[in-house]
């Protein structure tokens, strides 16, 4: 199981570094990751990741809230 988590962390980290942000829908659709918040928790040990609250209207006309995780850079400068 450790490899699966490690690989998911790597996938999310690479996505953040490449595209700058990710939502739970993108994580599920692109990588099959259903617990993005757990992966973000792991990645925050070494990366600055901001949680940006978002809202939109769904197809039924209801307002729905979600979080967009935005990559802000590594916590520690590489030497």
C-alpha positions as CSV (number, residue, x, y, z in Angstrom):
1,X,0.0,0.0,0.0
2,X,2.9,2.4,0.7
3,X,3.8,2.4,-3.0
4,X,0.3,3.4,-4.0
5,X,0.3,6.4,-1.6
6,X,3.8,7.4,-2.7
7,X,2.9,7.2,-6.3
8,X,-0.2,9.3,-5.7
9,X,1.8,11.9,-3.9
10,X,4.3,12.0,-6.8
11,X,1.4,12.4,-9.3
12,X,-0.2,15.2,-7.4
13,X,3.1,17.0,-6.7
14,X,4.1,16.8,-10.4
15,X,0.6,18.1,-11.4
16,X,0.9,21.0,-9.0
17,X,4.4,21.9,-10.3
18,X,3.3,21.6,-13.9
19,X,-0.1,23.3,-13.8
20,X,0.0,25.3,-10.6
21,X,-3.2,24.0,-9.0
22,X,-5.5,21.0,-8.7
23,X,-9.1,20.3,-7.5
24,X,-10.5,17.0,-6.2
25,X,-12.4,16.6,-9.5
26,X,-9.2,16.9,-11.5
27,X,-7.4,14.5,-9.2
28,X,-10.2,11.9,-9.6
29,X,-10.6,12.4,-13.3
30,X,-6.9,12.4,-14.2
31,X,-5.4,10.0,-11.7
32,X,-8.2,8.1,-9.9
33,X,-7.3,9.8,-6.6
34,X,-10.4,10.0,-4.3
35,X,-8.7,11.5,-1.2
36,X,-6.9,14.5,-2.6
37,X,-6.9,16.2,0.8
38,X,-4.8,13.3,2.3
39,X,-2.2,13.7,-0.5
40,X,-2.1,17.5,0.0
41,X,-1.6,16.9,3.8
42,X,1.4,14.7,3.0
43,X,2.8,17.1,0.4
44,X,2.6,20.1,2.7
45,X,5.5,18.7,4.8
46,X,7.9,19.9,2.0
47,X,5.8,22.3,-0.1
48,X,3.8,25.5,0.4
49,X,0.3,24.7,-0.9
50,X,-2.5,27.2,-0.4
51,X,-6.2,26.2,-0.1
52,X,-8.3,28.5,-2.2
53,X,-12.1,28.3,-1.5
54,X,-14.1,28.3,-4.7
55,X,-17.8,28.1,-5.6
56,X,-19.8,27.5,-8.7
57,X,-23.3,26.7,-9.8
58,X,-24.0,23.1,-10.6
59,X,-26.3,21.8,-13.4
60,X,-29.2,21.9,-11.0
61,X,-28.8,25.6,-10.3
62,X,-27.4,25.0,-6.8
63,X,-24.3,26.8,-5.5
64,X,-21.6,24.3,-4.6
65,X,-18.3,24.9,-2.8
66,X,-15.0,23.2,-3.3
67,X,-11.3,23.8,-2.8
68,X,-8.6,24.5,-5.3
69,X,-5.1,23.7,-4.1
70,X,-2.5,26.1,-5.4
71,X,1.3,25.3,-5.4
72,X,3.3,28.2,-4.0
73,X,6.7,26.5,-4.1
74,X,9.0,24.4,-1.9
75,X,9.3,25.2,1.8
76,X,13.0,24.9,1.8
77,X,15.4,26.3,-0.8
78,X,17.5,23.7,-2.5
79,X,21.2,24.2,-1.9
